[in-house]
Amino acid sequence: MASQGLQQNDAAKIYLGDAISMATPDQKDLQGTALLLRGAIEINEAQYAEADADFHQALNIARQAKLVSIEASALGNLGYVAMKQEHYDESIDWDTESLRFSKSIGQQLSIPDTLGNIGWSYSEMGDFDSALDYYKQAESAAGQAGLNGNRVYWLSNIGNVYYQQHDYVSAESTMKEALAFARKQDSKATLTQCLNDLSQVALETGRIRESEEYNMEALKAEKGGQDAPGALYSTFASGRIEAAKHNFTEAQQLFQTVIGDPKTETSLRWEAEARLAKTYADAGASEKAETTFLTAIHTIEAARSSVKSEDFRLSFLSSAISFYSDYINFLVSRGRPQDALEIAELSRSHALSDASGAHSTAISIPIKGFQPTQIAARLNSVILSYWLGPQKSYLWVISRSGVTLFELPPAAQIDLLVRAYRKDVEGPRDPLETKNGNGQKLYDVLIHPASKLIPKGANVTILPDAGLYDLNFETLLAPSPQLHYWIDDVIIANANSLLLLTPHPNDKHAKSRKLLLIGNPVSPGADFPDLPEAPAEMAQIEKYFAAPNRTIFSREEATPGSYLDSHPGQFSFIHFVAHGTSSRSSPLDSAVILTRAGDSYKLYARDVMTHRLSANLVTISACHGASGRTYSGEGLVGLSWAFLRAGAHGVIAALWEVSDNSTSEMMNRLYGEMSEGTAPEIALRDAKLSMFRSSTIYRKPRYWAAFQIYRGS
């Protein structure tokens, strides 16, 4: 330990190695401690495989000898070494086990760092909501334990998450609070992090001079590069400042320094590559810009492909999606709209596409078989593909005759309208009767530019982006010949990606007309009461299928296990009549609520994914069946997404809570038309129109507009 304190690491490792080999059977505590110390040195020297082996050996010794303190330290260190190797999902698993164990033995001092490391891993995976939660827990736990140095570090990370979420006001306020603490404690590493982060916030808000001042202080605090990670971030910030000042040559040199350093973390490397590409573009070096943009995307994709957990692959692009926007803007500015569409498709629905075999995980430009006009012709549909960017948004209109691009307002303006109109549609008043301004503005922004390319009565496939997943386009208010809902003009289906609409040799559609009907479950508790109309809805649906071709689970039999054990891949139609739940914090924990069997009454989205389907249509006649969480590049993830991920070719699900009575009426009309050969999207539209044109309360869109149809492969 003395040698390590003198930075004589080689000598320290020799002494520790001797101690480990000389330890007697009754000195397991010394042996375990020595392994932990040697592993810590190996982490600092980036010898991660050696550190991982030492920590595993320490863990085994601790468990055999019941050395709880060493076990807790080994678990935390295994999480840390996994994080340093950028195996963030593995790191979270280790840290979660460490956290549970530390709490069980009352070892409070390690808890703040463990919580914070979990937050760091979530942040690197792009799940900023979870990162913020864990950072706040870490900051609070550090404060309670009197660990003020740790507290200020996690406080600065809270500010960084706000920055990633583009909440610059909260970011700057939190970072300044952390900076004040860091100055008092003379914490150089945290000081430079705060200064670097404040420099970035100042840049994003147009204060170049202030950004320079923070950056200069950070570089000075690093004292010639002793804080290597901080120095790299400061160099990157310097590059951004020079780029903002249009000193492109200097900016390029600084970004290349960051890219070329082997100690640069992957997330910083792709950001430096993307910023370098944009600098080339701004300087007029188009060929270099394009090559570097593709390099950045390859770096991002390679990192995403290494992630094992489905949950974390979903959130991965959250921190990188803006670089796709920069590349798309670059291509559009050079008159290459179809190439820009292709880059947009590279970012979309990786998990769904990988599952269906629509494309491999490897980036490939041009995308093999990418023929958007042929897809439109095969579907006999006009495809509206949206991209919402921070500076510019785009709409590609794809038909059998070609691809046309329209520029739209920035994402923030569109999202504001969508949130307001979604609230209006779900409210008690009819937007058409009140001539709702938000519905009219959204039509003007999203549809009107392309209106001449969309014939009346056309099939339209919507590929939404970001907040548009929360919008039912049928409810938009078209102006002429008189104000009306757009559902009167077109037949709409939704999809996540053009690639998912491309036929693939592995796709299998169910050939027999077999129904799996699950519903009318026994209420598992007061939160999920019995549905009065469920028996009637089930009776209406089963009558459209011959007795030998229907499998029905109702009441006590309507359990999660009944679905999972039914070999659901054999059915062409699957229908649920039950409550549903949506989880924003963990979308794969969204669930259909069924009859309790043991401790289980939820059919989780993550379990649905594991049972391969070939169903032509899955209908989730439940509240929030389509709701979930929108991930950059993946779309709206929840129950409907899970059934598509399992292989369903179409899913009907609800965006919000719907009336039991109105749903039963709609489903009867839907299956009645489908039994006569009508396509699901047409049958669903007809069922909605019958409600809208009625004289009942169900004419309001809050009753009929919740249900949407989503296309899979």
N, C-alpha and C positions, 0 to 999 in steps of 0.2 A: 504493500500500500504506500510505503514511503517512496519507493521507486516510481510508482505511478504519479505521486504528487510532484515529483521532479520531472515529469513527462518522459521518464525512461521506460517506455512501454515494453520494449523487448525484454529488458531485465525483469520487469514486473511479471511478465507472463512466464518467465523461466522459474522465478521463485514460486509463483502460484501453482505451476505445473508440478514442481517438486512437492509442494504441500499436499496437493491432491493425491499424488501417488504414494506419499509416505503416511497418509492418514490411516489410523488403525480402525478396526471395526467399531470401536466405541467413540470414534471422533467424526461421526457422520455430519454433525453440525458444522465443524471446521471445513470438512470436505465440500459440503454444499455451499458454504459461504465463499470459499475460494473459487468454486465454479462460477458463482454469480459475479464475483469481482473480475474474473478473466473474461467472462462474456461481455461485461460492460466495456472493458478495454477493446475487445474485438469489434463491438458496435462502433466505437469511435474511429476505428481504423477501417470501417466498412467491410469487415470480414464477417459477413452476416451468416454464412453457412456454419462457420466455426462457433459463432455466438449462439446460434440456434441449437447446435449440438450440446454445448455446455449447459444451456438453460434447461434442455430436456433431461440431461443427466442429473442436474440439481433437483428437478421436479421429481424424478423417480426416487432419488435418495430421500428427499423430504417426505414423500408419501410412505415409503417403507419404514422410515424411522419416526413417523408422525411428528415432523418438525414443521409446525404450522406456519411459522413466520417465514421460513425459507420457501415453503410451498407457495405462499401468497406472493412473495417476491418473484419466484420463478414464473408463475402464471403471468404476472404483469410484464415481466421482461420478454416473455414469448410473444405477448401482444405487441410490445414495442419493437422487437426485431422484425416481426411480420409487417408492421407499419413502415419501418425503414426500408423494407424490400418492396413496398408498395403493394403488398398483399392485404388490401384493406378489409375485405370481407373476413379473411382468416384472423386478422388483428382484432376485429370486433368480437369474434367468437372467444378468443383467448381473454380479452379484457372483460367481457361479460362474465366469464367464469371466475376471473380474478376478483371482480367486484363482489360477486355473490359470496365467494370464500372469505374475502377480507371482512365483509359485514358479519359473517357468521362467527368469526373469531374476535371481533371487536378491534381489528387493526385499522384504525381510522386514518392514520397519516398517509396511507397509500391511496385512499379513495379519491381525493381530488385529481391526482394525476391520471388515475385509471379512467375516471369520468371524462377528463379532458382529452385523453388519447382516443377514446371512443368518438368524441365529438370531432376530433381531427380526421379520423377515418371517414366518418359520414360526410364531412366537408369535402374531402378529396374525391368522394364518390358522387358528389353533386347533390346529396340529400341535405339541403341547407336547413330545412325545418328541424330535422333530427339533430343536426350538428348544433344548432342554436340551443336546443333543449339541454343537451349534454354539457355544452360549455357553461350555460347558466348554472347547472347543478355543480359543476366543477368549481366555478368561482365562489358560489355560496359555501360549499364544503370547505374550501381552502380558507375562507374568511372565518368560519366557525372553528377551524383547527388552529387559527393564528398563523397560517402559512401565507403571509402577505406577499412574498415573492411569487408564489404560485398563483395567488389570487390575481395579481396584476397581469400575469401572462395569459390567463384564461379570459380576463376581461378584454384584453387586446384582441383575442380570437373572436370574442362576441362581436366586436366592432368589424372584424374582417368578414364575418358572415353577413352582417347588414350590408356591407359593401357589395358582396356577391349577389345579394338580393336587390341591389340598386336602390336601397334605402339610404341615400347618402347623408341625410340629416341625422338619422340615428347612428350611422357609422361614425360620422365625424364627432358627434357628442361623446360616444362611448370611447373612441380612440383617444380623445383629448383627456378624458378621465383617466384612462390607463397610462397615458404619457406623464401626467402629473405624478401618479404613483411611482412610475419607473424612475423619474428624476430624483425623487426623495430617497429611493432605495439603491440608487446607483446600479440598476440592473441593466448592463450594457446590451445584452441580447434582446431583452424585451423593449428597451429604449429604441433600438434600431428597427425592430418590427413595427412599433407604433409610428415611428417617423416615416418608414417606407409606406405603411398603409395610408397615413395622412397625405403623403405625397400623391398617391394614386387617387384619393378622393378629390384633392384639389385639382388634379388634371381632369377628372371626369366632370367637374363643375366649372371648368374653364378658367381656373386661377393658376396660370402657368408660373408666374413669379413666386407665388406662395409654395407651389409644388417644388420649385427649385430650392427654396430655403429649407424645406424639410429634408430634401434629398442631400443637400450639402452637409447638414448636421448629422444625418445618418452615416454618410461616408466618413466623416470625422470621428464619430463614435466607434466605428469599427477598427480604428487604430491599425491601419495597414493590412486589414484583411484577416485579423485573428478570428473574427466571427464570419466564417466562410459562407454559410447559408445567407446570412444577412447581407454580406457583400454582394452576392449574386442578385438578390432582390433589389439592392440599391443600384447596381449596374443596369438592371432591367428598367427601373424607374428612370434612370438617367437617359436611357434610350428613348423611352416614351416622351420625355421632356424635349429632347432634341428633335424628335419627329413632330411634336406639336409646334415647334419653332421653325419647322421646315428645313432643319439642318439634316438632310436625309443621309448624307455620307457618314456623319458622326453617329447618327442613330443606328445605321446598319452595322457599323463596327461594334457598337455596344451590344446589340442583339446577338451578333455572331459570337461575341465573347461568352455570353450566357449559354448559347446553344452548344458551344464547343467544350464547355467545362464538364468533365465526367461526374462532378458532384451535383449537377443541376437536377432537381427533381423533375419527374416526367411532366407534371402539370405546368411547371414554369417553362419547361422546354417547349411544349406545344404552343404556349402563349407567346413565347419569344419568336418562335417560327412564324406564327400567324401575324404578329406585329411586324416582323421583318418583311413578310410578303406584302402587307399593306403599305409599308414604306417604299418598297420597290414600285408598287402600283402608283403611289402618289408621285414618285420621281419619274414615272414614264417608262420604267424598265419592265415591260409587260411579260416578257418570256421568263425573267427571273421571278417575277411575282407569281406567275401561275405555277412554276415548279415548286416554289416555297410553300404556297398554299397547299398543294397536294402533299408535300412532306409533312406539314402540320397535321393534316387529316389522317395520314398514315400513322403518325405518332399517337394521335388520339385513339384511332381504331385498334391499334396494337394493344394499347393499355386496356381498352374496353374488353377486348377478346380474352384478356388474361383473367378477368373477373369470373369467379365461379358461381356466385350467388345470383339468382334471378332478380331478387329485390334490388341489388346494387347495380346490376347492369341497366335496370330501368332508369335509375336516377343519374347515370354516369354523364350524360351529355349536358346536364344542367349548367356546368361551368364552362363548357366548350362550345355551346351552340352559337354564340355570337361570332365565332370565327367562321362558321359556315355562312353566316349573314354577310360578313366582309367579302368572302369569296364570291357569293352570289351577286353582291353589288358590283364587284369587279367585272364579272362576266356580263352582267346586264349593261354596264357602262360601255362595254365594247361591242354591243350589238349581238350578243350570243344568248338569246333567251332560252333556247332548248338546252344548251350546255348548263345554264343556270338551273333549269328544272332538274337536270340530272344530278347536280350537286345537292339540291334539296332532297332528292330521293335517297342519296347516300346516307343522309342523317335520319331517315324516317323508319320507324317500326322495325328496328333490328331484331328484337326478340320474336316478334310475330313472323318476320320474314325468315329468320333462321329456323324456326320451328317448322314452317311449311316447306322449307327447302327452296324458297323463292330466290335466295342468293346465299353465297357462302359468307363467312365472317370476314373474309379478306376483301380489302378495298380494291376495286377494279374500275379503271376509267379507260375507255367507255364501259358502262355497265353492260354485261353480256345480255343480249336479247332485249335491250331497252328500246321499245318502239311504241311510244305513247299513242300515236295516231291509230296504230293497229289495235291497241287495247280498247280505245274508244269505239272503233268500228265493231270489234267483236261483241262489246257490251251494248252496242247500239245506243250509246250514251254520250252526252256532253259532260266532260269531266272538268270540274272547277277545283284547281289545286291552289291552296293558299299558303303563303309564307309571311309571318308577321315578324318584322325586324325592328330594332331599336331606332333606326333612322328612316328606313323605307320598308314598306311591305309590298308584296306582289301577289297577283292573281294570274295564273296560267289557265287559259281556256283551251281545252284539248278536244278536238273532234276528229272525225275521219278525214277531214280536209286539211288539218294543220294545227299548229300551236300558236296561240296569240297571247302576248304578255301585256298586263296592265299594271301600272304602279299605283299603290294604295297608300294611305296615311300610315304613320308609325304605329307600332303595336299599342303603345300607351293610349292613344286616342280611340282605337278600335275597342280595346279591352274595357274602357270606361263605358262606352255605349252598350257593349254586350252585357256587362254586369247590371246596368240599369234596366235594360229591356228584359232580361231574364226575370228580374224581380217583378216587372210589370206583367209579364205573361203568367206568372204563377199567382198573381194577385186576383182579387175578386172582380175587377172590372175588365171588360172586353176591350183590348187595345184597338180593335177595328172600330168599335162604336165611339171610342174617345179620340180616334184619329191620332193615336200615340206618336209623338214626335221621334222617340228613340227608334221605333220600328221602321219609320219612314227614312230616317237618317242611315240606319244600317243597310236598308235596301239600296239607297243611293251610293253608299260606299262599297258594298260587297257585290252587288248584282248589276246595278245599272250600267257600269262600264262595259259589261259583257252581254247586255240584254239583246243586242242585235244578233248575237251568235247563238242564242238559245231559243229555238222555235217553241211556240205554244204547244203544250202537250208532250214536250221532250222528256226523255229519261235523263236525269241529272245525277251525277255521282259527285258528292262533296268530299274533298280531302281537306279537312280543317287543319288548323294549327293553333297551338297555345289556347287562349281563351275561347276560340271559336268552337271548341268541343262542347262547350256548355250551351251552345245556341242551336235551337231548332230553326233551320232556314225556312221551313214551310210557313212560319209565323211572320216573316218579314212582310212589310206593307208596301205592295206595289202600287204606283200612282194612277195607272190608266188601264182601261178607259175610265174607271172610277176606282177609288181606293179599295184594295182587296188583299187578302192573304195570298202569298205566292203559291200556296198549295193548290190554288185554282188553276195555275198555269203549268205546273211541272210535276213529275213523279220523281221523288228524291230518295236516294240511298246514300249512306255514308261509308267511307273506308279510310283506312289509316295510311295507305301507301299505294302507289301505282304498281309496285313490285308484287303486292299481294293480289292484284287483279290479273296478274300474268299466269296463264295456265302452266302447271308444272307436272312432269311425268309421275311424280309421287302422289299427286292429289287423287283421292278416292271419294266419290260421291256415293252415298247410300243408295242402292238400287231399289230395294223393296220399300213399300210404303208402310213402314212400321212406326208406331207411336210409343214413346215412353212418357207417361203422364204421372207427375208426382205433385201432390198438393193436399189442400184441406188438412194440414197437420194438426195434431193436438197441441194446443198452446203450451209452450214451455215456461211461460211466466206472464206476469201482468204487462210487461213491456211489449209483448207480441200476442195480443188477444186473437181469438178465433175470427176468421173472415166469414161473415154471414153469407156472402154470395159465392164462396168457393165451391160448394157442392154443385150449384147450378152451372158455374163455368166449366167444371170438369165434365158434367153430364153433356153440356153442349158440344164440347170438343170431342169426346170419345165417340159420339154418334157419327162422326165423319170418317171413322176407321172401322174396318171389319173386325169382329171380335178376335179372330186368331192373330190379328196384326197389332194388337194393343196390349201393352203391359202397364198396369195401373197400380200405383201405391198411394193409398189414402189413409188418413187418420193415423192409427198406431203403426201402420206399415210405412208411412211417409218419413223415413229416417234418412240421414246422410248415408248410412251404410247401404240402404236399399239402392240408392243411385250408384254408389261406387262399386257395388257387387253385381250390378245388372248387366255388365258388359255394354256400357252405353254406346260403344262404337258400332253396334249392330243396328241402331235406330236411325231412321231418316228424319223423324221429327221428335224433338224433346220439348216438353212443356212443363213449367213450374207454376203452381198457383199457391203463393205463399208470401209472407213478408220477406223483405230483403234488407240488408244493412250495407252501408258504405263506409269504408274506413279511409280517411284522407291520410292519416299518419302512416298507415301500413295497408295500401290498397289490396294486396293479395290476401289480407284478412277480411275483405268484404265477403259477405256470405248470404246464402239462401237459408232462411230460418225454417227448420223442419221439426218433426216430432223428436222429443228427447229419447235417446237410447243410451243408457248409462249416464256418463257426464257430457255426452255430445249431442247437440241439436243443430249445429251449424255446418252447412256444406260450404267450406271455404273455397275461395277462388284458387288458392295455391293447391288444393286437392283436386279441383276440377282439371287443372292443367296437366295432371299426371295420368289422366285417362284419355287415351286417344279417341277422337271422334271422326266420323265421316258424315255427320248429320247435315242435311240440306238446310235445316232451320232449327235453331234453339230459341224458344220464347220464354223470357223471364217475366212472367206476369206478376211482378213484385215491385215494391217501392225501391227506388234507387238502383235498379238493376244495371243501369248504364253508368251510374255515377262512380266517382272514385277520385283519382288524382291525375292531373295532366302533367306528364313528364316531357321535357324538351326532347324531341326526336322520336318519342314513342307514342305520344298521344294520351288519351284518357284510359287509365288503367283501373280495372275493377272487375266485376263479374262478367260483363259482356266481353271484355278483353280476354279474360281467362278461357271462355268457351271458344273464342276465335283461336287463341293460342293452342287449345287442345285439338283444333282441326275443323271446327264447325265452319260451314261455308256461308252461313248467315246467322245473325242474332238479332232478335227484337227485344229491346229492353227500355226501361223508363229512366229518364233523367231526374225526375223528382217524384215525390209521393203522389199517388193517384187514388181516385175513388174506386172502391171495391165494386160499386154498382156500375159505373161507366166502363170499367175494364171488362167486366163480364159481357156487356153488350158489344164492345169492340171486338173481343176475341171470337164471339160467335160469328160475326160478319166476316172476319178475317179468314177463319177456317172454312166457312161456307164457300167463299170464292176460291180459295186454294184447292178445295176438293173438286172444283170444276176445271182446274188447270190454270188458274190465274197465277201469275208470278207474285211472290210474297210482297214485293214493294208496291205493286199495283193494288193488291188486295188490302194492304194496310192503309194506303191512301184512300181507297174507296170507303173503308170503315170509318176513317176520320172524317171524310166529307159528309157521310151520312149523319154523323153526330153534329158536325158544324152547321149543317143545313136543317137540323131539327128545330123545333120550337121549345126544346127543353133547356134546362140550365147547362146541359152538356155541350151546347154549341160553343161555349167559351174555350179558348185554347188551353187553359189550365187543365182541362179534362182530357182533351184528345192529343195535345202536342207533346206530352211527356214521352210517348213511345216513339222510338226511332229504329230504323233497321240499319244494321252494320254488315258490310260485305267482307267476307274473308277470301281466301284463295280459291 
